[in-house]
């Protein structure tokens, strides 16, 4: 489903990812979505549904034993057809990524200032003094006041929330058009999450950066996303604007996710997500769905667009 109101920045079409081994496992079964300029799209779903695989496929960071089909177009340019040298030029400059676990993603033997300045020296050939000055400015944009002191810090000296903001600064110092945030709040306490949320909002407002937000924290997503794509067992089952997802969900799985929130009574979805190596027949959610019919067991529904949103369910013609 395309972004309805913004110029298209990224378009993913029928993206399929398989991991080859003794048995081939399909992690993504032809997902499609787009992100507009300055838009935030969230991919949500339970652990193992394929969210992070999608992020790594877009960035061309999957292991050699993976098989990737489909297209990933950044402003009309298919990233899957580029050489590794061409893709290296795009990483950081046009698309930045924040990996899970900030304290591990940062290099413990280099100062924060060095790690922020390095992309500027590598891609823009800036002198050390100018690059460090830009690094201090990037830290200021992330809400740090004492930047002259902080650029000399090492990751081990800092909290998880501080390191997460350092990662955002490092990932956006080259002003990429798109930032991919892969579970950026994982392992952070509520205070650090608030810091992270403020940093991402500031980035969106001041840098006009588009964001692909990957998270299972629905409260975090609700505060940041313009649109939400809900994933289940390697497929997208619903896409709508944020208010539509949270106020009027269509797919039974989306309803189940929302019912598991504390304010909804913490009602879990019965059962477990199927392993990608042993998917059920028909609709992949039918073994856990309270509304399943015979057609759900026998046939796999297509994703259809209705009233400006998309849903994969036989309940909607």
C-alpha positions in Angstrom: 0.0 0.0 0.0 1.4 3.4 -1.0 1.8 6.4 1.2 -1.4 8.4 0.4 -0.2 12.0 0.9 3.6 12.3 0.4 6.0 12.0 -2.4 7.3 8.4 -2.5 10.8 7.9 -1.0 11.0 4.1 -0.6 8.9 1.5 -2.2 9.2 -2.2 -1.4 7.5 -4.5 -3.8 6.8 -8.2 -3.3 9.9 -8.6 -1.1 10.7 -12.3 -0.5 13.5 -13.5 1.7 14.5 -17.2 2.2 17.3 -18.7 4.2 19.0 -21.7 2.5 20.1 -24.7 4.5 19.1 -28.3 5.1 15.6 -27.0 4.7 14.8 -23.6 3.0 12.9 -21.3 5.4 11.0 -18.4 3.9 11.1 -15.5 6.3 9.3 -12.9 4.2 6.5 -14.0 1.8 6.2 -11.1 -0.6 5.6 -8.0 1.5 4.9 -4.6 -0.1 4.8 -1.1 1.4 6.1 2.4 0.7 7.3 5.3 2.8 6.8 8.9 1.8 9.2 11.8 2.2 9.3 12.8 5.9 6.9 10.0 6.8 7.2 7.6 9.7 6.0 4.1 9.0 6.1 1.5 11.7 6.4 -2.3 11.2 4.9 -4.1 14.2 4.3 -7.6 15.2 5.4 -10.4 17.6 9.0 -11.5 17.8 10.0 -13.6 14.7 7.4 -12.2 12.3 10.1 -10.9 9.9 10.3 -7.2 10.9 14.1 -7.1 11.3 14.6 -9.3 8.3 12.9 -6.6 6.2 15.2 -3.9 7.6 18.3 -6.0 6.8 17.1 -6.8 3.3 16.5 -3.1 2.5 20.1 -2.4 3.7 21.5 -5.4 1.9 23.0 -6.7 5.2 21.6 -10.3 5.1 24.1 -13.3 5.2 25.3 -14.9 2.0 23.0 -18.0 2.5 19.9 -15.8 2.1 17.9 -15.6 -1.1 16.2 -12.2 -1.9 13.6 -11.5 -4.6 11.4 -8.5 -5.4 12.4 -4.8 -5.6 13.4 -2.2 -3.1 13.4 1.2 -4.7 14.9 4.3 -3.2 13.6 7.3 -5.2 13.1 4.9 -8.2 16.5 3.2 -7.9 16.4 -0.6 -7.2 18.8 -1.2 -4.3 18.8 -5.0 -4.9 20.4 -4.5 -8.3 23.3 -2.4 -7.1 26.9 -3.6 -6.7 28.2 -3.8 -3.1 30.4 -0.7 -3.8 27.3 1.3 -4.9 25.4 0.1 -1.9 28.2 1.1 0.5 27.8 4.7 -0.8 24.1 4.6 0.0 24.5 3.2 3.5 24.8 6.1 5.9 24.5 8.8 3.2 21.0 8.1 2.0 19.8 5.4 4.4 20.9 5.3 8.0 20.2 2.4 10.4 20.0 2.1 14.2 20.7 -1.5 15.3 19.3 -3.2 18.3 21.2 -2.9 21.6 23.0 0.5 21.4 25.7 -0.4 23.9 26.9 -3.3 21.7 26.5 -1.4 18.4 28.9 1.3 19.5 32.7 0.5 19.4 33.9 0.4 23.1 37.5 1.4 22.2 36.7 4.7 20.5 35.2 7.9 21.9 31.8 9.1 21.0 33.2 12.1 19.1 35.5 9.8 17.1 32.6 7.5 16.1 30.4 10.5 15.1 33.1 12.2 13.2 34.3 9.1 11.2 31.4 9.1 8.6 32.1 12.8 7.9 35.8 12.1 7.4 35.2 9.0 5.3 32.3 10.2 3.0 32.9 13.9 2.9 36.6 14.0 3.5 36.3 16.6 6.2 39.2 17.6 8.4 39.3 16.2 12.0 38.6 19.6 13.6 35.5 20.3 11.4 34.2 16.8 11.7 34.4 16.9 15.5 32.6 20.3 15.5 29.8 18.7 13.4 29.7 15.8 15.9 29.2 18.2 18.8 26.4 19.9 16.8 24.7 16.5 16.2 24.9 15.7 19.9 23.3 19.1 20.7 20.5 18.3 18.3 19.9 15.1 20.3 19.3 17.2 23.5 22.8 17.1 25.0 24.0 20.4 26.6 27.6 19.7 27.5 28.7 18.5 24.1 32.3 19.6 24.5 32.7 17.1 27.3 30.5 14.3 25.9 32.4 13.9 22.7 35.3 12.6 24.8 33.1 10.0 26.6 33.3 6.3 25.8 30.1 4.1 25.4 30.8 2.2 28.7 30.7 5.4 30.6 27.1 6.1 29.5 23.5 4.9 30.1 21.6 2.8 27.5 19.4 5.9 26.7 22.5 8.1 26.1 24.1 5.5 23.9 20.9 5.1 21.9 20.9 8.9 21.3 24.5 8.7 20.3 23.6 6.0 17.7 20.8 8.2 16.3 23.3 11.1 16.0 25.8 8.8 14.3 23.2 7.4 11.9 21.9 10.8 10.9 25.1 12.9 10.8 25.2 12.6 7.0 21.5 13.7 6.8 20.1 10.5 5.2 16.7 10.8 3.7 15.6 7.6 5.5 16.4 6.3 8.9 15.7 2.7 9.8 15.3 2.2 13.6 15.3 -1.6 14.4 13.8 -2.1 17.9 15.5 1.1 19.1 13.8 0.9 22.5 14.8 -2.7 23.2 16.2 -3.1 26.8 15.6 0.6 27.7 13.7 1.7 30.8 10.7 4.1 30.6 12.9 7.1 31.2 15.3 6.2 28.5 12.4 5.5 26.1 11.1 9.0 26.7 14.6 10.4 25.8 14.6 8.2 22.7 11.1 9.3 21.7 12.0 13.0 22.1 15.2 12.5 20.0 13.3 10.8 17.2 10.6 13.5 17.2 13.3 16.2 17.1 15.0 14.5 14.2 11.7 14.3 12.2 10.9 18.0 12.9 14.3 19.5 12.3 16.0 17.2 9.7 12.8 16.2 7.9 14.0 12.6 7.9 11.7 9.7 7.0 11.6 6.9 9.5 11.0 3.1 9.2 10.3 2.2 12.8 10.5 -1.5 13.7 9.1 -2.2 17.2 6.9 -4.5 19.2 6.2 -1.6 21.7 2.8 -0.4 20.5 2.7 2.6 22.9 6.1 3.8 21.5 4.8 3.3 18.0 1.5 5.2 18.7 3.5 8.3 19.7 5.7 8.4 16.6 4.1 6.7 13.6 2.1 8.3 10.8 1.2 4.8 9.4 1.5 1.3 10.8 2.0 -2.0 9.0 1.2 -5.1 11.1 3.2 -8.3 10.3 2.4 -11.9 11.2 4.4 -15.0 10.2 6.3 -13.3 7.3 3.3 -11.4 5.9 1.8 -8.0 6.2 -1.8 -8.5 7.4 -2.9 -4.8 7.8 -1.7 -1.3 6.8 -3.4 1.9 7.9 -2.7 5.3 9.3 -1.9 5.2 13.0 -5.3 6.4 14.2 -7.0 3.8 12.1 -4.9 1.0 13.5 -5.3 2.0 17.2 -8.9 3.2 17.1 -10.5 0.9 14.5 -8.3 -2.2 13.8 -9.7 -4.5 11.1 -7.6 -7.7 11.2 -8.3 -10.1 14.2 -4.5 -10.3 14.8 -4.3 -6.5 15.1 -7.2 -6.5 17.5 -5.5 -9.2 19.5 -2.3 -7.1 19.7 -4.2 -4.1 21.0 -6.1 -6.2 23.5 -2.8 -7.3 25.0 -2.0 -3.7 26.0 -2.2 -2.9 29.8 -5.0 -0.3 29.1 -7.0 -3.0 27.3 -6.8 -5.5 30.2 -3.6 -7.3 29.2 -5.5 -10.1 27.4 -3.0 -12.2 25.5 -3.6 -13.8 22.1 -4.2 -17.5 22.6 -1.4 -19.8 21.3 1.8 -19.0 19.6 3.1 -17.7 16.3 3.8 -20.7 14.0 7.5 -21.4 13.1 8.3 -20.2 9.6 9.5 -23.7 8.8 6.0 -25.1 9.5 3.3 -22.7 8.4 -0.3 -23.7 8.6 -2.5 -24.0 5.6 -4.8 -21.2 4.6 -4.7 -18.0 6.7 -1.6 -18.2 8.8 -3.4 -16.7 11.8 -6.4 -19.1 11.7 -5.2 -21.5 14.4 -5.3 -18.5 16.9 -8.3 -16.7 15.4 -11.6 -16.7 17.3 -13.4 -15.7 14.1 -12.0 -18.4 11.7 -14.3 -20.1 9.2 -13.7 -23.0 6.9 -12.5 -20.8 4.1 -9.8 -19.4 6.5 -8.4 -23.0 7.0 -8.5 -24.0 3.4 -7.5 -20.8 1.5 -4.9 -18.1 1.9 -6.4 -14.6 1.8 -4.9 -11.9 -0.4 -4.2 -8.4 1.0 -6.9 -6.0 -0.4 -7.2 -2.3 -0.2 -10.4 -0.8 1.3 -11.2 2.8 2.3 -7.6 3.9 2.2 -6.2 1.0 4.1 -5.2 -2.6 3.4 -6.1 -5.8 5.2 -5.5 -9.6 4.6 -8.7 -11.2 5.9 -11.8 -13.0 4.5 -14.0 -10.9 6.8 -13.5 -8.0 4.3 -14.6 -8.4 0.7 
